[in-house]
Amino acid sequence: MAVRLGVECLKLLLSLCPFILSPWANGEPAGRCGYQTCPAVNPRMLNVHLVPHTHDDVGWLKTVDQYYYGANTGIQRAGVQYILDSVIPQLQADPTKRFIYVEVAFFYRWWKQQTDSMKKLVKQLVSEGRLEFVNGGWCMNDEATTHYNSIIDQMTLGFQFLNDTFGECGRPRVAWHIDPFGHSREQASLFAQMGFDGFFFGRLDYQDKQNREDLKEMEQMWRASANLPKPNADLFTGVLPNGYNPPSKLCWDVLCSDEPIKDNKDMDEYNVDQIVSYFIQTARKQAKHYRTKHIIMTMGSDFHFQDANMWYMNLDKLIKYVNAAQNTGSDVNVLYSTPSCYLYELNKANLTWSVKSDDFFPYADGPHQFWTGYFTSRPALKRYERLSNNFLQVCNQLEVLGASGSRSGSYGVGDSSVLRKAMGVAQHHDAVSGTEKQHVADDYAKKLAKGWDRCEVLISNALSSLSGMKQNFIFCNKLNISVCPRIEELGKFTVTLYNPLARAVSVYVRIPVNGTDYTVSDPTGSSVLNQVVAVSNFTKKLRKGRGYAVNELVFPARVAALGFSTYSVSRKSDSSVFSRLLKSVRKHQHQRKEGLTIENKYIRVLFDTHTGLISRIENLHKNLSLPVTQSFHWYSASTGNHKSSQSSGAYIFRPKQGSPIPMFKKMKTYTVQTDLFQEVYQNISSWCSQVVRLYKDQKFVELEWTVGPIPVGDNVGKEVISRFDTPLKTDGIFYTDSNGREILTRRRDYRPTWKLNQTEPVAGNYYPVNSRIYMKDGKIQLTVLTDRSQGGSSIQDGSLELMVHRRLLYDDNRGVGEALSEPGYDGKGLIVRGKHLVFLDTVDASAELHRLQAQAEYMAPWTIMAEGTGTPYSTHLNHISEISALKEELPHNLHLLTLAQWDSHSVLLRLEHQFEMGESSVYSKPVAVDLANLFSAFEITSVEEMSLGFNQRKKDVSRLTWKTVQEAHYVKSASSRNDISKHTVVLNPMEIRTFRIHIQHR
């Protein structure tokens, strides 16, 4: 109550006398921001930088809304609005005090509720460096289970608010990931490209930390790309000494129980001398592991500073009395500071730093506590988040292409920002990671669904405007289980496919129907070969009353680059049904004793006659043949029944045994073979099935797996894997992607920067797989693409495994406080369906396949149905059934990463080179693109290159320079490219270039 009253009094004072507290001309800050506002240090002493901070999870034990308002206190006493209300008066009262804030999703809410006078005060505090934003994203994103596209988007969203609100003074200079459970190399690369000067984090493997402390390598240079020229992806990186908590015995928050500083000498419990002595000892001990005369202490933790006076009163006393000890010989100097001010002092020390080029996965905080389970936790949410990114990119693009008509039209008011913010929240390190409570996971999904609703309106407006036809659009979001009730009985409908890629794609469309014979016409009116097949029993089990289609209509479609193609579907009369059914029956028959094989002109898949498992995959064009056994197994989860043992949980993966349990002895199979595709249905168990599918003209094998509900009636938690066993000689080496971009080499039971004592031979070898995992010998490469983030490994030579689902009965004691046992749609347990795409090719040719297909999966064409044929949108427009917004497709090594409306005047454009150096003799080369002649939908009238995060002009980006052991000295390099003209730009391997463009629609 005292805190709230203090805030109200301050607001009253500001409203009455703003001129007293705001020395700005025209209400704008006059102070200097950035490193110029840093406090003075004592160069002759050990300087301890105290950083008051709060770590505010954007959902975890409580929902985002509950955390902001401080609701649901029975779970956790945490209210973000009270933190900011409490801190601001403390900063205003004392110019020496500092505070940092991170999560823009929360600050944005708080800001909208403030008075103009309070906003002016906060702007002053920011301009003077007393309130500093670090990191600056909408959230502090996870690093293992996030895709680079979504990372960039959520950081850009936070930067946009800070830039619009505070200008240059709101630009964060330091990346701050104090809580994510391991750190990816691509994340560091993206941070560097966003212009950050440094990066601090809290969690790393306990063995790694001990080794770094011994070697005094807690701070070093992270070389975060093998492709970008130095120092474009180099980032100075520091490991914080206590995670992100204060030193022991020095926590003075209302949520803490440490003794306050009692400085009345007349009291029996006077403790100043004791605390000063302890603090000086703690500082000196910490300094032994760091190289300069500066150390950092994080004074705060989860949702601290709800009563800021408690913290600041004790910190004031600590600074006063510790610095007073200098009069009696102490060499410790304490000051309020920020991460950027601490970084600046490290930079001025002008030391030479060591270099790291791998990543910080996997993370373990003890011998049997590997945080590798969350790579797979909540697999349905992980898939929904990935699909939501796909949909958001479609929504963003059509907002630009449809111009103002997309945001307001016949279907209502469309809004991409709702989904953009929901996706920003979903990247949080306790969201897509799957480490939240169940009701919080449900809330994340609900927020995404609301964003989908608003984007559906926008997309409907845009498509009707662009096509010239107003239609009753139908968005079928359950096609993966063959459900779309509004379509199933229709005799005539259209299927519009929007392609967000800047190259044309060919896909197969599957629509739930109840008819048995259809005609399909392409955008030119030509007939398209199609097939009607029965919905499988596998799929019917998943529906649980949510759809009644008995068949699927399947047809191939070609979709224009960055555009749409509309196909027309009509149901035929029943006259030809009988012969069609007979034809279909013949195609379903096969004799098991003959040995089962499916093939197209590229790939042949053979199956074992006894087990029904895949036994061999052949690449017919390259004359390659590899014995491959693909099968499902499950690890029995450790239970942690004893105090000394560790259980598997939302975070931690700890199997009881090193060898998983196979899920079958002999499975039941049947086949479906048509002119368009061939399928083998594998009924593996009562709760696990798979379809092995080969489409005509596709160069990969599609494995559509369905797992769940995982049975736990035997009181055993289970962690399910799909495993690929081959005779490849891999010598313990396999490869995984980093957030969907660059590939990292993994070696079993090995870490590049320290000698590993492997205590968990399975969990300790698991790595995050965001989009692909592969293994190879000197000639052949087997690559598996995923449709969401999963944990993966190679536990034996020649073997790959991916964890697809997990259901556990015990909490792993890492804070979430409940077992990972998702109830699913009916409360009986979660059923998950997903896909793995399997490529077999030569080592040299594999990148050309998996790079392009991985982009095609995460930016897949979006299917929108419509009843009937519609009505004209305008009497002045002709109906258009196919359109591309490009004059010509981008080369295959270039990817249109972002096309989004930035404000009413400008558009955000990102182009990306999607190949690494040396991956492909065809595509691993610089490529030029003429922006002026790229788009047909609009004309670009001006171009300005920006930083990756879109908060600085590229020419204004200036980062701190550092010396490393590999170079005596280097400074910011000039561009490695040689642009041909203002509008014709060159991209090198793995380079992303970001532009603000102004456009005029044609």
Buried (B, 14 or more C-beta within 10 A) or exposed (E): EEBEEBBEEBBEBBEEEBEEBBEBEEEEBEBEBBBEBBBEBBEEBBBBBBBBBBBBBBBBBBBBEBBBBBBBEEBBEBBBBBBBBBBBBBBBEEEEBBBBBBBBBBBBBBBEEBEEBBBBBBBBBBBBBBBBBBBBBBBBBBBBBBBBBBBBBBBBBBBBBBBEBBBEBBBBBBBBBBBBBBBBBBBBBBBBBBBBBBBBBBBBBBBBBEBBBEEBBBBBBBBBBBBBBBBBBBBBBBBBBBBBBBBEEBBBBBBBEBBBBBBEEEEEEEBBEEBBEBBBEBBBEBBEBBBBBBBBBBBBBBBBBBBBBBBBBBBBBBBBBBBEBBEEEBBBBBBBBBBBBBBBBBBBEEEBBBBBBBBBBBBBBEBBBBBBBBBBBBBBBBBBBBBBBBBBBBBBBBBBBBBEBBBBBEBBEBBBBBBBBBBBBBBBBBBBBBBBBBBBBBBBBEBBBBBBBBBBBBBBBBBBBBBBBBBBBBBBBBBBBBBBBEBBEBEEBBBBBBBBBBBBBEBBBBBBBBBBBBEBBBBEEEEBEBBBBBBBEBBBBBBEEEBBBBBBBBBBBBBBBBBBBBBBBBBBEEEEBEEBBEEBEEBBEBEEEEEBBBEBEBBBBBBBEEBBBBBBBBBEEBEBBBBBBBBBBBBBBBBBEEEEEBBBBBBBBBBEEEEBEEBBEEBEBBBBBBEBBBBBBBBBEEBBBBBBBBBBEBBBBBBBBBBBBBBBEEEBBBBBBBBBBBEBEBEBBBBBBBBBBBBBEBBBEEBEBBEBEEBBEBBBBBBBBBBBBBBBBEEBBBBBBBBBBBBBBBBBBBBBBBBBBBBBBBBBBBBBEBBBBBEBBEEEBBBBBBBBBBBBBEEEBBBBBBBBBBBBBBBBBBBBBBBEEBEEBEEEBEEBBBBBBBEBBBBBBBBBBBBBBBEEEBBBBBBBBBBBBEBBEEBBBBBBBEBBBBBBBBEBEEBBBBBBBBBBEBEEBEBBBBBBEBEEEBEEEEBEBEBEEEBBBBBBBBBBBBBBBBBEEE
